[in-house]
């Protein structure tokens, strides 16, 4: 059986090594499974402690995707199998391990280059956002589409969406809108856009660098290398987020979630990207909209570790309520596209109901040591 993540080390001209991790499930668009996480987390820790390894390269197998998100089909099965009122141990473990992996990438003691080609969504964006050198390719498609399935933009999404320019992060969380490489640069989700076919050349040049045990020196050398290969601005696709930035800020400029949702859903312009975003929100999960709104408000003064602890509580509670299971059923199991979410409108959701998502789901908290 082929391993879901492949590991190898490649030598450099200076005698040190680069650790290479390849997500190896191209048929599922490299969707992040618990098996993958259970392989990645200990290997990254070993490389971090190995003085001979001075950098890590993270990539996905196949032409279509770096990583299209978490393995929500397996999560769905665990929700089906867990009796009402009982703890879903699979879900608790999955999100605990995934967020530990994401947090490790954010705080890694060595440079991590992520090659984000093709589809980069959900859990894949969690991996990319944590890396020190975030590369996307010219045809990448990025999104946090949880509004369609009743989850919430997790994997650090509350953290990085809330730190985007203006209200663009709120808009992306509420609408699940797909963005491209130019958008990713604009809102700080990526550092460089490089042509996908240049991957081999970039990696070969990486091996020629005079890498050492100096983190600062290695970081600078790798950054300079990637800068030399980045696409010129006139070669990038048009950024919809940049184009509509003022309009997005205006639509999201309100004191209540209900007003913001109404502003977006009632968008009457003729732009296809904006119209699609509005339509996705109109069909989306009211519970998720509240979690986006509240999550981004509450995370502003939290540390990254506190943000992941908050998101774990939110995710586990999503699995215990019905909307997440129902959203996955409608999208990926029965594929009828007609989820029967608990609340039809954000106005219908009681505040007490939402507050429960922000309480510790269990004690002690599994991420208390982050």
ABEGO torsion letter per residue (X at the ends): XBBABBBBBBBBAAGBBBBBBBBBBAAAGGBBBAAAAAAAAAAAAAAAABAABABBBBBBBEAABABAEBBAAAAAAAAAABBBGBBBAAAAAAAAAAAAAAAAAAABABBBBBBBBEBBBEAAAAAAAABABBBBBAABBBBBAAAAAGBBBBGGAAAAAAABBEAAAAAAAAAGBBBBAAAAAAAGABABBBBAAAAAAAAAAAAABBBBABAAAAAAAAAAAAAAABBBAAABBBBAAAAAAAAAAAAABBABAAAAAAAAAABABABAAAAAAAAAAAABBAAAAAAAAAAAAAAAABBAAAAAAAAAAAAAAAAABAAAAAAAAAAAAAGAGBBBBABABAAABBAAAAAAAABBABOBBAAAAX
